[in-house]
Amino acid sequence: MIIHENRPKYDFWIKLALSLAPTLIAVLLFLIHYNFIPSENEYEAKMGENILFASLIGIMALYWLILPRKYEIHEDRIKIVMGAFSYTVELKSISEVKRAESWKVFAYKGIRFATSAKNAVEIKRKKGVSILISPSNPELFIEILQRTMSDAMRCH
């Protein structure tokens, strides 16, 4: 049963960084298709277009597969939902949940699912790697997660 659900916050800089590669590829594709970048022959132009188009589709598919879509708090676990799969953290494996310093979004020794420096939440684990996420409402997320963890501890 889902107790709480929160969407990730994407900062402007992460949206900009994520859009650079697809934009560059789309511009190159346009320039080759309309012959602004000349090629030796039509086969070479078509091959370039096909490679760029496949690269564009690949990058977009990769974004869809691995970028966080939502964070769910269940009775016994946290579930980080992405496009193709999800990552689960058992509540009993968590030692601490707190707001993370903004620099940890760029340099963190655990798993980084964070997409916002201002909304970063660190989930420290007793064993295993810690996790960094960025729910759109971090204070509410932490509050509900801590309450759910204490409820789970009381039940067991």
DSSP file (Angstrom, degrees, kcal/mol; ACC not computed):
  #  RESIDUE AA STRUCTURE BP1 BP2  ACC     N-H-->O    O-->H-N    N-H-->O    O-->H-N    TCO  KAPPA ALPHA  PHI   PSI    X-CA   Y-CA   Z-CA
    1    1 A M              0   0    0      0, 0.0    74,-0.8     0, 0.0     2,-0.5   0.000 360.0 360.0 360.0 132.1    0.0    0.0    0.0
    2    2 A I  E     +A   74   0A   0     72,-0.2    72,-0.2     1,-0.2     3,-0.1  -0.695 360.0 179.2 -82.9 124.2    1.3    3.4   -1.0
    3    3 A I  E    S+     0   0A   0     70,-3.2     2,-0.3    -2,-0.5    71,-0.2   0.836  70.3   3.3 -89.1 -40.5    1.4    5.8    2.0
    4    4 A H  E     -A   73   0A   0     69,-1.6    69,-3.2     2,-0.0     2,-0.4  -0.998  59.3-164.2-149.6 145.6    2.9    8.8    0.2
    5    5 A E  E     +A   72   0A   0     -2,-0.3     2,-0.4    67,-0.2    67,-0.2  -0.998  10.7 178.2-133.5 136.2    3.9    9.6   -3.4
    6    6 A N  E     -A   71   0A   0     65,-2.5    65,-3.3    -2,-0.4    -2,-0.0  -1.000  22.1-133.6-140.9 136.7    6.1   12.5   -4.5
    7    7 A R        -     0   0    0     -2,-0.4   129,-2.7    63,-0.2   130,-0.2  -0.574  34.2-104.0 -83.9 151.0    7.3   13.6   -7.9
    8    8 A P  B     -D  135   0B   0      0, 0.0     2,-0.5     0, 0.0    -1,-0.1  -0.435  27.3-126.5 -73.4 151.1   11.0   14.6   -8.3
    9    9 A K        -     0   0    0    125,-2.8     2,-0.6    -2,-0.1   106,-0.3  -0.863  19.4-157.6 -95.6 128.3   12.0   18.2   -8.7
   10   10 A Y        -     0   0    0     -2,-0.5   106,-0.2   104,-0.1   104,-0.0  -0.938  11.5-141.6-108.8 115.8   14.1   19.0  -11.7
   11   11 A D     >  -     0   0    0    104,-2.4     4,-2.0    -2,-0.6     3,-0.3  -0.316  23.9-112.1 -69.3 158.0   16.2   22.1  -11.5
   12   12 A F  H  > S+     0   0    0      1,-0.2     4,-2.6     2,-0.2     5,-0.2   0.895 116.5  55.1 -57.2 -42.7   16.6   24.3  -14.5
   13   13 A W  H  > S+     0   0    0      1,-0.2     4,-2.4     2,-0.2    -1,-0.2   0.844 107.7  48.6 -64.9 -33.7   20.3   23.5  -14.8
   14   14 A I  H  > S+     0   0    0     -3,-0.3     4,-2.6   101,-0.2    -1,-0.2   0.887 111.5  49.6 -73.9 -37.6   19.6   19.7  -15.0
   15   15 A K  H  X S+     0   0    0     -4,-2.0     4,-1.6     2,-0.2    -2,-0.2   0.914 112.9  48.1 -63.0 -41.2   16.9   20.2  -17.6
   16   16 A L  H  X S+     0   0    0     -4,-2.6     4,-1.0     2,-0.2    -2,-0.2   0.935 112.6  47.5 -64.2 -46.6   19.3   22.4  -19.6
   17   17 A A  H >X S+     0   0    0     -4,-2.4     4,-0.6     1,-0.2     3,-0.5   0.900 112.6  49.4 -62.4 -41.2   22.1   19.7  -19.3
   18   18 A L  H 3< S+     0   0    0     -4,-2.6    -1,-0.2     1,-0.2    -2,-0.2   0.791 110.7  50.8 -69.1 -27.4   19.8   16.9  -20.3
   19   19 A S  H 3X S+     0   0    0     -4,-1.6     4,-2.0    -5,-0.2    -1,-0.2   0.631  90.8  79.7 -86.5 -12.4   18.5   18.8  -23.3
   20   20 A L  H <X S+     0   0    0     -4,-1.0     4,-2.6    -3,-0.5     5,-0.2   0.947  93.3  44.4 -61.9 -51.5   22.0   19.7  -24.7
   21   21 A A  H  X S+     0   0    0     -4,-0.6     4,-2.4     1,-0.2     5,-0.2   0.943 116.1  44.8 -63.4 -49.8   22.8   16.3  -26.4
   22   22 A P  H  > S+     0   0    0      0, 0.0     4,-2.5     0, 0.0    -1,-0.2   0.896 114.8  50.1 -62.5 -36.5   19.3   15.8  -28.0
   23   23 A T  H  X S+     0   0    0     -4,-2.0     4,-2.5     2,-0.2    -2,-0.2   0.935 111.1  48.0 -65.3 -45.6   19.3   19.4  -29.2
   24   24 A L  H  X S+     0   0    0     -4,-2.6     4,-2.5    -5,-0.2    -1,-0.2   0.917 113.8  47.1 -60.6 -44.6   22.7   19.2  -30.7
   25   25 A I  H  X S+     0   0    0     -4,-2.4     4,-2.6    -5,-0.2    -1,-0.2   0.909 111.7  50.6 -64.9 -41.8   21.9   16.0  -32.5
   26   26 A A  H  X S+     0   0    0     -4,-2.5     4,-2.3    -5,-0.2    -2,-0.2   0.899 110.9  49.1 -64.1 -39.7   18.6   17.4  -33.8
   27   27 A V  H  X S+     0   0    0     -4,-2.5     4,-2.7     2,-0.2    -2,-0.2   0.933 112.4  47.6 -65.0 -45.3   20.3   20.5  -35.1
   28   28 A L  H  X S+     0   0    0     -4,-2.5     4,-2.4     1,-0.2     5,-0.2   0.904 110.9  52.0 -61.4 -40.8   23.0   18.3  -36.8
   29   29 A L  H  X S+     0   0    0     -4,-2.6     4,-2.6     2,-0.2    -1,-0.2   0.920 111.1  47.4 -60.7 -44.5   20.2   16.1  -38.3
   30   30 A F  H  X S+     0   0    0     -4,-2.3     4,-2.3     1,-0.2     6,-0.3   0.923 111.8  50.2 -61.5 -45.9   18.5   19.2  -39.6
   31   31 A L  H  <>S+     0   0    0     -4,-2.7     5,-2.4     1,-0.2     6,-1.6   0.870 114.8  43.1 -64.7 -37.5   21.7   20.6  -41.1
   32   32 A I  H ><5S+     0   0    0     -4,-2.4     3,-1.4     3,-0.2    -1,-0.2   0.912 112.8  52.5 -73.0 -42.9   22.5   17.3  -42.9
   33   33 A H  H 3<5S+     0   0    0     -4,-2.6    -2,-0.2     1,-0.3    -1,-0.2   0.900 114.4  41.2 -61.8 -41.5   19.0   16.7  -44.1
   34   34 A Y  T 3<5S-     0   0    0     -4,-2.3    -1,-0.3    -5,-0.2    -2,-0.2   0.184 115.6-114.2 -95.5  17.8   18.7   20.1  -45.7
   35   35 A N  T < 5S+     0   0    0     -3,-1.4    -3,-0.2     2,-0.2    -4,-0.1   0.709  77.0 130.7  62.2  26.7   22.2   20.0  -47.1
   36   36 A F  S   <S+     0   0    0     -5,-2.4    -4,-0.2    -6,-0.3    -5,-0.1   0.790  78.7  48.4 -73.9 -28.5   23.7   22.8  -45.0
   37   37 A I  S    S-     0   0    0     -6,-1.6    -1,-0.3    -9,-0.1    -2,-0.2  -0.930  99.0-141.1-107.1 105.0   26.5   20.4  -44.2
   38   38 A P        -     0   0    0      0, 0.0     2,-0.3     0, 0.0    -2,-0.1  -0.297  15.5-159.7 -70.4 151.1   27.5   19.0  -47.6
   39   39 A S        -     0   0    0     -7,-0.1     3,-0.1     1,-0.1     4,-0.0  -0.845  28.9-113.4-124.8 164.3   28.4   15.4  -48.0
   40   40 A E  S    S-     0   0    0     -2,-0.3     2,-0.3     1,-0.1    -1,-0.1   0.895  93.4  -9.9 -64.0 -41.9   30.3   13.5  -50.7
   41   41 A N  S  > S-     0   0    0      1,-0.1     4,-1.8    -3,-0.0     5,-0.1  -0.923  73.8 -96.7-151.0 174.5   27.3   11.6  -51.9
   42   42 A E  H  > S+     0   0    0     -2,-0.3     4,-2.8     1,-0.2     5,-0.2   0.852 119.0  57.3 -67.4 -34.8   23.7   10.9  -51.1
   43   43 A Y  H  > S+     0   0    0      1,-0.2     4,-2.6     2,-0.2    -1,-0.2   0.926 107.2  48.5 -60.8 -44.7   24.6    7.5  -49.5
   44   44 A E  H  > S+     0   0    0      2,-0.2     4,-2.4     1,-0.2    -1,-0.2   0.898 112.2  48.7 -63.1 -41.6   26.9    9.3  -47.0
   45   45 A A  H  X S+     0   0    0     -4,-1.8     4,-2.4     2,-0.2    -2,-0.2   0.926 112.7  47.5 -63.7 -45.4   24.2   11.9  -46.2
   46   46 A K  H  X S+     0   0    0     -4,-2.8     4,-2.5     1,-0.2    -2,-0.2   0.901 111.6  50.7 -64.4 -39.9   21.6    9.2  -45.7
   47   47 A M  H  X S+     0   0    0     -4,-2.6     4,-2.4    -5,-0.2    -1,-0.2   0.921 110.3  49.8 -63.7 -43.6   24.0    7.2  -43.5
   48   48 A G  H  X S+     0   0    0     -4,-2.4     4,-2.5     1,-0.2    -2,-0.2   0.909 111.2  49.2 -60.3 -43.4   24.7   10.3  -41.4
   49   49 A E  H  X S+     0   0    0     -4,-2.4     4,-2.8     1,-0.2     5,-0.2   0.920 111.3  49.2 -61.4 -44.8   21.0   11.1  -41.0
   50   50 A N  H  X S+     0   0    0     -4,-2.5     4,-2.5     2,-0.2    -2,-0.2   0.903 112.1  47.8 -63.3 -41.8   20.3    7.5  -39.9
   51   51 A I  H  X S+     0   0    0     -4,-2.4     4,-2.3     2,-0.2    -1,-0.2   0.929 114.4  46.1 -65.9 -45.3   23.1    7.5  -37.4
   52   52 A L  H  X S+     0   0    0     -4,-2.5     4,-2.5     2,-0.2    -2,-0.2   0.907 113.1  49.4 -64.3 -41.7   22.1   10.8  -35.9
   53   53 A F  H  X S+     0   0    0     -4,-2.8     4,-2.5     2,-0.2    -2,-0.2   0.920 111.5  48.8 -64.1 -43.0   18.4    9.8  -35.8
   54   54 A A  H  X S+     0   0    0     -4,-2.5     4,-2.6    -5,-0.2    -1,-0.2   0.892 111.5  50.7 -62.9 -39.0   19.3    6.5  -34.0
   55   55 A S  H  X S+     0   0    0     -4,-2.3     4,-2.6     2,-0.2    -2,-0.2   0.910 110.1  49.6 -64.0 -42.6   21.5    8.4  -31.6
   56   56 A L  H  X S+     0   0    0     -4,-2.5     4,-2.3     2,-0.2    -2,-0.2   0.931 112.9  45.9 -61.9 -46.8   18.6   10.8  -30.8
   57   57 A I  H  X S+     0   0    0     -4,-2.5     4,-2.5     1,-0.2    -2,-0.2   0.906 112.7  52.0 -62.9 -41.8   16.2    7.9  -30.3
   58   58 A G  H  X S+     0   0    0     -4,-2.6     4,-2.4     2,-0.2    -2,-0.2   0.911 110.6  46.3 -61.9 -44.3   18.7    6.1  -28.1
   59   59 A I  H  X S+     0   0    0     -4,-2.6     4,-2.5     2,-0.2    -1,-0.2   0.926 113.5  48.4 -65.4 -44.4   19.3    9.1  -25.9
   60   60 A M  H  X S+     0   0    0     -4,-2.3     4,-2.3     1,-0.2    -2,-0.2   0.897 112.5  49.1 -63.5 -39.5   15.6    9.8  -25.5
   61   61 A A  H  X S+     0   0    0     -4,-2.5     4,-2.4     2,-0.2    -1,-0.2   0.906 109.9  51.7 -65.2 -41.4   15.0    6.2  -24.6
   62   62 A L  H  X S+     0   0    0     -4,-2.4     4,-2.3     2,-0.2     5,-0.3   0.919 109.8  49.1 -61.5 -44.4   17.8    6.2  -22.1
   63   63 A Y  H  X S+     0   0    0     -4,-2.5     4,-2.0     1,-0.2    20,-0.2   0.930 112.0  49.0 -58.9 -45.5   16.3    9.3  -20.4
   64   64 A W  H  < S+     0   0    0     -4,-2.3    19,-0.7     1,-0.2    -2,-0.2   0.881 113.6  47.6 -62.3 -38.0   12.9    7.6  -20.3
   65   65 A L  H  < S+     0   0    0     -4,-2.4    19,-1.4    18,-0.2    20,-0.6   0.894 123.4  24.7 -71.0 -41.2   14.4    4.5  -18.8
   66   66 A I  H  < S+     0   0    0     -4,-2.3    -2,-0.2    16,-0.2    -3,-0.2   0.600  89.7  99.8-111.5 -12.2   16.6    5.9  -16.1
   67   67 A L  S  < S-     0   0    0     -4,-2.0    16,-0.5    -5,-0.3    46,-0.1  -0.593  79.4-106.2 -79.1 136.9   15.3    9.3  -14.9
   68   68 A P  E     + B   0  82A   0      0, 0.0    14,-0.3     0, 0.0     3,-0.1  -0.318  34.4 179.4 -62.4 138.9   13.2    9.2  -11.8
   69   69 A R  E     -     0   0A   0     12,-3.6     2,-0.3     1,-0.4    13,-0.2   0.725  64.5 -13.4-106.3 -37.7    9.4    9.7  -12.2
   70   70 A K  E     - B   0  81A   0     11,-1.4    11,-2.7   -63,-0.2     2,-0.5  -0.989  52.1-131.5-162.4 159.8    8.2    9.4   -8.7
   71   71 A Y  E     -AB   6  80A   0    -65,-3.3   -65,-2.5    -2,-0.3     2,-0.4  -0.979  25.8-164.6-117.5 125.7    9.2    8.4   -5.1
   72   72 A E  E     -AB   5  79A   0      7,-3.0     7,-2.9    -2,-0.5     2,-0.6  -0.922  11.0-154.1-115.2 135.5    6.8    6.2   -3.3
   73   73 A I  E     -AB   4  78A   0    -69,-3.2   -70,-3.2    -2,-0.4   -69,-1.6  -0.943  21.2-179.1-105.0 119.0    6.7    5.5    0.5
   74   74 A H  E     -A    2   0A   0      3,-3.3   -72,-0.2    -2,-0.6    17,-0.0  -0.516  45.2 -93.2-105.1 177.5    5.1    2.2    1.2
   75   75 A E  S    S+     0   0    0    -74,-0.8   -73,-0.1     1,-0.2    77,-0.1   0.804 122.7  15.6 -61.9 -30.3    4.6    0.6    4.7
   76   76 A D  S    S+     0   0    0      1,-0.1    15,-2.4    15,-0.1    16,-0.4   0.375 127.3  23.9-127.5   2.2    7.9   -1.3    4.5
   77   77 A R  E     - C   0  90A   0     13,-0.3    -3,-3.3    14,-0.1     2,-0.4  -0.985  61.3-119.9-160.0 165.4    9.9    0.3    1.7
   78   78 A I  E     -BC  73  89A   0     11,-2.8    11,-2.7    -2,-0.3     2,-0.5  -0.946  28.6-158.8-109.1 138.1   10.7    3.3   -0.5
   79   79 A K  E     -BC  72  88A   0     -7,-2.9    -7,-3.0    -2,-0.4     2,-0.7  -0.977   7.6-158.9-122.8 122.8   10.3    2.8   -4.2
   80   80 A I  E     -BC  71  87A   0      7,-3.3     7,-2.4    -2,-0.5     2,-0.5  -0.897  19.8-153.7 -99.5 110.9   12.1    5.0   -6.7
   81   81 A V  E     +BC  70  86A   0    -11,-2.7   -12,-3.6    -2,-0.7   -11,-1.4  -0.749  18.8 172.4 -95.1 126.2   10.1    4.6   -9.9
   82   82 A M  E     -B   68   0A   0      3,-2.4   -16,-0.2    -2,-0.5   -17,-0.1  -0.585  48.3 -88.0-116.7-176.7   11.8    5.2  -13.2
   83   83 A G  S    S+     0   0    0    -19,-0.7   -18,-0.2   -16,-0.5   -17,-0.1   0.914 119.7  16.0 -62.7 -46.3   10.5    4.6  -16.8
   84   84 A A  S    S+     0   0    0    -19,-1.4     2,-0.3     1,-0.1    -1,-0.2   0.676 131.8   1.7-105.0 -21.3   11.6    0.9  -17.2
   85   85 A F        -     0   0    0    -20,-0.6    -3,-2.4    -5,-0.0     2,-0.3  -0.881  62.2-126.4-152.9-179.6   12.3   -0.2  -13.7
   86   86 A S  E     -C   81   0A   0     -2,-0.3     2,-0.5    -5,-0.2    -5,-0.2  -0.947  10.7-136.6-137.4 159.6   12.3    0.8  -10.0
   87   87 A Y  E     -C   80   0A   0     -7,-2.4    -7,-3.3    -2,-0.3     2,-0.4  -0.976  21.9-157.1-119.4 127.7   14.7    0.8   -7.2
   88   88 A T  E     -C   79   0A   0     -2,-0.5     2,-0.5    -9,-0.2    -9,-0.2  -0.870  10.2-169.9-113.1 138.5   13.5   -0.4   -3.8
   89   89 A V  E     -C   78   0A   0    -11,-2.7   -11,-2.8    -2,-0.4     2,-0.2  -0.987  23.2-132.3-125.0 119.6   15.0    0.4   -0.3
   90   90 A E  E >   -C   77   0A   0     -2,-0.5     3,-1.3   -13,-0.2     4,-0.3  -0.486  12.9-134.0 -69.7 138.1   13.6   -1.5    2.6
   91   91 A L  G >  S+     0   0    0    -15,-2.4     3,-1.5     1,-0.3   -14,-0.1   0.851 104.3  61.1 -62.3 -34.6   12.7    0.8    5.6
   92   92 A K  G 3  S+     0   0    0    -16,-0.4    -1,-0.3     1,-0.3   -15,-0.1   0.680  99.1  57.6 -68.0 -15.4   14.5   -1.5    8.0
   93   93 A S  G <  S+     0   0    0     -3,-1.3    33,-3.1    33,-0.1    34,-0.5   0.523  86.6  97.7 -89.8  -5.3   17.8   -0.9    6.2
   94   94 A I  E <   +E  125   0C   0     -3,-1.5    31,-0.3    -4,-0.3     3,-0.1  -0.696  41.8 175.4 -89.4 130.6   17.6    2.9    6.6
   95   95 A S  E     +     0   0C   0     29,-2.6     2,-0.3    -2,-0.4    30,-0.2   0.739  68.3   2.7 -99.8 -30.3   19.6    4.5    9.5
   96   96 A E  E     -E  124   0C   0     28,-1.6    28,-2.7     2,-0.0     2,-0.4  -0.988  50.3-162.6-158.9 145.2   18.9    8.2    8.8
   97   97 A V  E     +E  123   0C   0     -2,-0.3     2,-0.3    26,-0.2    26,-0.2  -0.999  31.8 143.1-129.5 128.1   16.9   10.5    6.5
   98   98 A K  E     -E  122   0C   0     24,-2.1    24,-3.2    -2,-0.4     2,-0.2  -0.980  54.5 -79.9-156.5 164.8   17.8   14.1    6.3
   99   99 A R  E     -E  121   0C   0     -2,-0.3     2,-0.3    22,-0.2    22,-0.3  -0.496  51.2-137.0 -66.3 140.0   18.1   17.1    3.9
  100  100 A A        -     0   0    0     20,-2.2    20,-0.2    -2,-0.2     2,-0.1  -0.710  18.5-101.7-101.6 152.0   21.4   16.9    2.0
  101  101 A E    >   -     0   0    0     -2,-0.3     3,-1.5     1,-0.1     4,-0.3  -0.436  35.0-118.9 -66.2 147.0   23.8   19.7    1.3
  102  102 A S  G >  S+     0   0    0      1,-0.3     3,-1.3     2,-0.2     4,-0.3   0.779 109.1  64.8 -64.3 -27.7   23.4   21.0   -2.3
  103  103 A W  G >> S+     0   0    0      1,-0.3     4,-1.6     2,-0.2     3,-1.4   0.740  86.0  73.6 -68.0 -20.8   27.0   20.0   -3.3
  104  104 A K  G <4 S+     0   0    0     -3,-1.5    -1,-0.3     1,-0.3    -2,-0.2   0.720  81.7  69.5 -67.5 -19.0   26.2   16.3   -2.8
  105  105 A V  G <4 S+     0   0    0     -3,-1.3    -1,-0.3    -4,-0.3     3,-0.2   0.830 109.7  35.3 -64.0 -29.8   24.1   16.4   -6.0
  106  106 A F  T <4 S+     0   0    0     -3,-1.4     2,-0.4    -4,-0.3    -2,-0.2   0.759 130.6  26.3 -95.1 -29.5   27.4   16.8   -7.8
  107  107 A A  S  < S+     0   0    0     -4,-1.6     2,-0.4     0, 0.0    -1,-0.3  -0.870  74.0 142.8-141.5 102.2   29.8   14.6   -5.6
  108  108 A Y        -     0   0    0     -2,-0.4     4,-0.1    -3,-0.2    24,-0.1  -0.999  42.9-145.1-144.2 136.6   28.3   11.8   -3.6
  109  109 A K  S    S+     0   0    0     -2,-0.4    -1,-0.1     2,-0.1     3,-0.1   0.583  83.2  58.7 -81.8  -7.8   29.7    8.4   -2.8
  110  110 A G  S    S-     0   0    0      1,-0.1     2,-0.5    19,-0.1    21,-0.2  -0.052 107.5 -55.1 -98.6-155.6   26.3    6.7   -2.9
  111  111 A I  E     -f  131   0C   0     19,-2.7    21,-2.5    -2,-0.1     2,-0.7  -0.756  50.5-148.8 -89.1 128.9   23.6    6.3   -5.6
  112  112 A R  E     +f  132   0C   0     -2,-0.5    21,-0.2    19,-0.2    19,-0.1  -0.866  37.7 150.7-106.1 107.6   22.4    9.7   -7.0
  113  113 A F        +     0   0    0     19,-3.2    21,-0.4    -2,-0.7    20,-0.2   0.230  41.3 126.5-105.2   7.6   18.8    9.9   -8.2
  114  114 A A        +     0   0    0     18,-0.5    19,-0.1    19,-0.3     3,-0.1  -0.436  31.2 172.6 -73.6 137.4   18.8   13.6   -7.2
  115  115 A T        +     0   0    0   -106,-0.3  -104,-2.4     1,-0.2     2,-0.3   0.201  66.4  54.1-125.3   9.6   17.7   16.1   -9.9
  116  116 A S        -     0   0    0   -106,-0.2    -1,-0.2     1,-0.1     4,-0.1  -0.968  57.4-158.8-148.2 128.9   17.7   19.2   -7.7
  117  117 A A  S >  S+     0   0    0     -2,-0.3     3,-0.7     1,-0.2   -13,-0.1   0.855  97.8  50.6 -73.2 -34.8   20.4   20.7   -5.5
  118  118 A K  T 3  S+     0   0    0      1,-0.2    -1,-0.2    16,-0.1   -16,-0.1   0.774 115.3  41.2 -74.6 -26.5   17.8   22.6   -3.5
  119  119 A N  T 3  S+     0   0    0   -110,-0.1    -1,-0.2    15,-0.1    -2,-0.2   0.138  80.6 144.3-108.9  19.3   15.5   19.7   -2.8
  120  120 A A    <   -     0   0    0     -3,-0.7   -20,-2.2   -20,-0.2     2,-0.4  -0.358  26.3-171.0 -68.4 135.5   18.1   17.0   -2.1
  121  121 A V  E     -EG  99 133C   0     12,-3.1    12,-2.5   -22,-0.3     2,-0.5  -0.996  11.5-146.9-126.7 129.7   17.3   14.3    0.5
  122  122 A E  E     -EG  98 132C   0    -24,-3.2   -24,-2.1    -2,-0.4     2,-0.7  -0.849   6.4-164.2-100.8 128.9   19.9   11.9    1.8
  123  123 A I  E     -EG  97 131C   0      8,-3.2     8,-2.2    -2,-0.5     2,-0.3  -0.909  12.1-161.5-112.3 101.7   18.8    8.4    2.8
  124  124 A K  E     -E   96   0C   0    -28,-2.7   -29,-2.6    -2,-0.7   -28,-1.6  -0.657   6.8-152.6 -86.2 138.5   21.6    6.8    4.8
  125  125 A R  E     -E   94   0C   0     -2,-0.3   -31,-0.3   -31,-0.3     3,-0.1  -0.798  20.9-133.7-112.2 153.5   21.5    3.0    5.1
  126  126 A K  S    S+     0   0    0    -33,-3.1     2,-0.3    -2,-0.3    -1,-0.1   0.925  98.2   9.9 -66.9 -45.5   22.9    0.7    7.8
  127  127 A K  S    S+     0   0    0    -34,-0.5    -1,-0.2     2,-0.1     2,-0.1  -0.970 116.3  27.5-132.1 148.1   24.4   -1.6    5.2
  128  128 A G  S    S-     0   0    0     -2,-0.3    -3,-0.3    -3,-0.1     2,-0.2  -0.295 100.3 -35.1  91.9 178.3   24.8   -0.9    1.5
  129  129 A V        -     0   0    0     -2,-0.1   -19,-0.1    -5,-0.1     2,-0.1  -0.463  57.7-123.6 -79.5 145.5   25.0    2.3   -0.4
  130  130 A S        -     0   0    0     -2,-0.2   -19,-2.7    -5,-0.1     2,-0.4  -0.385  25.9-135.4 -80.7 166.2   23.2    5.4    0.6
  131  131 A I  E     -fG 111 123C   0     -8,-2.2    -8,-3.2   -21,-0.2     2,-0.5  -0.946   9.3-154.8-131.5 144.5   20.9    7.2   -1.8
  132  132 A L  E     +fG 112 122C   0    -21,-2.5   -19,-3.2    -2,-0.4   -18,-0.5  -0.983  24.0 165.1-119.5 123.9   20.3   10.8   -2.8
  133  133 A I  E     - G   0 121C   0    -12,-2.5   -12,-3.1    -2,-0.5   -19,-0.3  -0.799  28.8-143.7-128.2 171.7   16.9   11.8   -4.1
  134  134 A S        -     0   0    0    -21,-0.4  -125,-2.8    -2,-0.3   -14,-0.2  -0.602  18.1-173.3-141.1  80.8   15.1   15.1   -4.7
  135  135 A P  B     -D    8   0B   0      0, 0.0     4,-0.1     0, 0.0  -128,-0.0  -0.349  35.7-117.5 -68.1 154.7   11.4   15.0   -4.0
  136  136 A S  S    S+     0   0    0   -129,-2.7  -130,-0.0     1,-0.3  -126,-0.0   0.795 112.8  33.3 -66.2 -27.2    9.4   18.1   -5.0
  137  137 A N  S  > S+     0   0    0   -130,-0.2     4,-2.3     1,-0.1    -1,-0.3  -0.748  72.8 173.5-126.1  83.9    8.4   18.6   -1.3
  138  138 A P  H  > S+     0   0    0      0, 0.0     4,-2.7     0, 0.0     5,-0.2   0.854  74.8  53.7 -65.2 -36.7   11.4   17.4    0.7
  139  139 A E  H  > S+     0   0    0      2,-0.2     4,-2.4     1,-0.2     5,-0.2   0.940 113.0  43.2 -63.5 -46.3   10.2   18.4    4.2
  140  140 A L  H  > S+     0   0    0      2,-0.2     4,-2.6     1,-0.2     5,-0.3   0.909 113.7  52.3 -64.9 -41.7    6.9   16.6    3.8
  141  141 A F  H  X S+     0   0    0     -4,-2.3     4,-2.5     2,-0.2    -2,-0.2   0.932 112.0  45.3 -59.6 -47.4    8.6   13.6    2.3
  142  142 A I  H  X S+     0   0    0     -4,-2.7     4,-2.8     2,-0.2     5,-0.2   0.919 112.9  51.2 -63.5 -44.0   11.1   13.4    5.2
  143  143 A E  H  X S+     0   0    0     -4,-2.4     4,-2.1    -5,-0.2    -2,-0.2   0.936 114.1  42.4 -59.7 -48.6    8.3   13.8    7.8
  144  144 A I  H  X S+     0   0    0     -4,-2.6     4,-2.6     2,-0.2    -1,-0.2   0.889 114.6  51.4 -67.8 -38.9    6.1   11.1    6.3
  145  145 A L  H  X S+     0   0    0     -4,-2.5     4,-2.6    -5,-0.3    -2,-0.2   0.927 110.9  47.4 -64.7 -44.3    9.1    8.7    5.8
  146  146 A Q  H  X S+     0   0    0     -4,-2.8     4,-2.3     2,-0.2    -2,-0.2   0.899 113.4  48.4 -64.2 -39.8   10.3    9.2    9.4
  147  147 A R  H  X S+     0   0    0     -4,-2.1     4,-2.3    -5,-0.2    -2,-0.2   0.912 112.4  48.6 -65.5 -41.9    6.8    8.6   10.7
  148  148 A T  H  X S+     0   0    0     -4,-2.6     4,-2.4     2,-0.2    -2,-0.2   0.889 110.7  51.5 -64.8 -39.6    6.4    5.5    8.5
  149  149 A M  H  X S+     0   0    0     -4,-2.6     4,-2.2     2,-0.2    -2,-0.2   0.915 111.4  46.6 -63.9 -42.8    9.8    4.2    9.7
  150  150 A S  H  X S+     0   0    0     -4,-2.3     4,-2.1     2,-0.2    -2,-0.2   0.881 112.3  50.6 -68.2 -36.5    8.8    4.7   13.4
  151  151 A D  H  X S+     0   0    0     -4,-2.3     4,-2.0     2,-0.2    -2,-0.2   0.904 110.8  49.1 -63.7 -41.3    5.4    3.0   12.8
  152  152 A A  H  X S+     0   0    0     -4,-2.4     4,-1.5     1,-0.2    -2,-0.2   0.883 110.4  50.8 -66.1 -38.2    7.2    0.1   11.1
  153  153 A M  H  < S+     0   0    0     -4,-2.2    -1,-0.2     1,-0.2    -2,-0.2   0.892 110.1  50.0 -65.3 -39.4    9.6   -0.2   14.0
  154  154 A R  H  < S+     0   0    0     -4,-2.1    -2,-0.2     1,-0.2    -1,-0.2   0.873 110.1  50.5 -66.2 -37.5    6.7   -0.3   16.5
  155  155 A C  H  <        0   0    0     -4,-2.0    -1,-0.2     1,-0.2    -2,-0.2   0.809 360.0 360.0 -71.5 -29.6    4.9   -3.0   14.5
  156  156 A H     <        0   0    0     -4,-1.5    -1,-0.2    -5,-0.1    -2,-0.2   0.424 360.0 360.0-102.7 360.0    7.9   -5.3   14.4
